[in-house]
C-alpha cells in the first residue's frame, strides 16, 4: 500500500452500510474501530471493481480511514448534530499510526493525508473540492491549511508511543 487517506463520513456517529462499503476502517464516536467490507489489499489493484471506493482518483494503493461524524457540517460555526469527538479523533490517529507500521508507510504529506489534501493535490479528480477534513471540532483552533500537518504530527506521536 502506498498511502493512507483520512476522511469523515459526513454521516452520524454510527457506521452504516455505505460507510462499510467505502472505507477500510471507520471510527465511531466512542473510538471503536469498525472494519469495512474490503481489506486494504483489495485496493492494490482496483481494476476488478472489488475495492473500497473512498477517494475519487486515488483509490489504487490507498487505505481509506474515516471517522463516522460531521453530518450537517456547513462551516466552523455550524458543525451540525454529529461533530467529531476527541475520543474518535485520537482513536483514528492511533489506527493510522498502526497502519503506517503494518504497511511500511512513511508519515509524510504524500503518504498520510486528508481527502481534502488529496483533492488539492489532484484537482482533475472527483476528489477536488472535498471538505473532509477541513475542520477538527476538538481542536477548533487549528486552521484549515494546517490540519494535514497537525494530523501527521498526531499520527507520528502515536507511532513513537506505540513503537519506540
N, C-alpha and C positions, 0 to 999 in steps of 0.2 A: 504494500500500500504506500502511496506517495504523500498523502496529506490527510488532515482532519479538518472538516468544515463544521463550524458550530452554529447552531440555529436556535430560535424559539419557534414553537409550532404555530403560534397565533391562535391557539385554542384555549381550552380550560386547563385545570391542573391535572386532569386525568388523561393519559394517552388513549386515543381512540383507534379504531381500525385503520384509518387513513394514516395516522402518525406511525403506527407499527409497520405499515407497508412502505413508508417513505424514508424512515431513519433507521440506522443500525441500533442506536440506543436512544432512549428517551428518559429524561429525569423528571419525576413528578415533584409536586410542591414540597414533599417531605424528604426529598433527597434519594428516594428509591430509584434505582436504575432498572428500566424495563428493556429487555432485548427486543429488537424489531424482528420482522419476518425474515429478513435476509442477514446473512453474516457479512462482515466486511469483505471477505474474499470474493463474494459474489460480485463485487464492484471492480474486480481486477480487469474483467472484460465484460462490457455491457452490451455486446452485440447480440446476446441471446435473449435480451429483454427481461431476464430474471435477476433484478438487482434493485437496490434501494435508490429511488429517484428523488434525491434531496436537493440537488443543485443543478439547475439547467446549464448545460455546457461544461459541467465539472464533475460528473459522477464517476467517470472512469478513474480508478486508483484512489478514490476518496472515501473516507469513512465519515458518515453523517451522524453527528451527535446533537440532540435537541433537548431543550427544556420545554416541558408542557406548560405553557403560560402565554400571557400577553394578548388574549382575546379582547378586542375593543381598543387596542392601543392606537392613539392618534398622534400624540407627541408627549414631551416630557411632563407637561402639566395635566394631560388626560391619558392616563395609562390603562384605563379600563378596569374591569372587575377581577382580573386574574394576573396581577403584576408578579413578575419573577420574585421568588423568595430568596433570602440569603442562604438558607439551607440548600435549596435547589441549585443555586449558582455555585456554591462551594463544592457540592457533590459532583456537579458537571465538570468543574475544573480538575477535580481528583480523577474522575473517569478518563478525561482526556490525557492526563499525565500517565495513567496506566496504559492507555492505548499507544502512547508515544513509545513507552518502554517495550511493549509487546511487539510492535511493528517497526521498531527502529526508525521512528520519525523524529527528526530534529524539531526543537521548539523554536521556530523562526517564522517570519511573516509569510514565506512561500509555502510553508508546510502545516502550520496551525493558524487558521484564520476564521473569521466570521463569514457568513453568507454575504453580508453587506460588503466586506472587503473583497471577496471573490468577484462580485458584480462590478466593483470599482476597477479591479484589475483586468476584467474581461467584459468591456462594455458592449460587445457584439453578441453576448449570450443572453438568454432569457433571465439570467440572474441579475442583470443590470437593473438598478433601481430597487432591489430588495432591501428591506429595512431591518432585517434581523442580522446583526444585533447593533442597533444604534443608540440604545439606552439600557442601563442596568439599574433598575429601581433601588436595589440595596446599596448601590454606590452611585447615587444620582449626581454627585459632584464630578464624575468623570465625563468629559466632553466627548462627543461622537467621534472626533478624529483621533482620540487617544484610547478608545475602547479596545481595539485589537492589541495594542501594546500592553494595556492593563491585563487583559485576558492571558496573554502569553506569559506575563510576569507571575500571575497566579498559577498557571499550569507548571511553570518552572519551579515555583516554590513547592508545590505538591510533589513534583518529580524528585527534588532533592530530599524532601521529608520522607518519602517512601523508599528511596533507593540509595541514599548516602550512608 
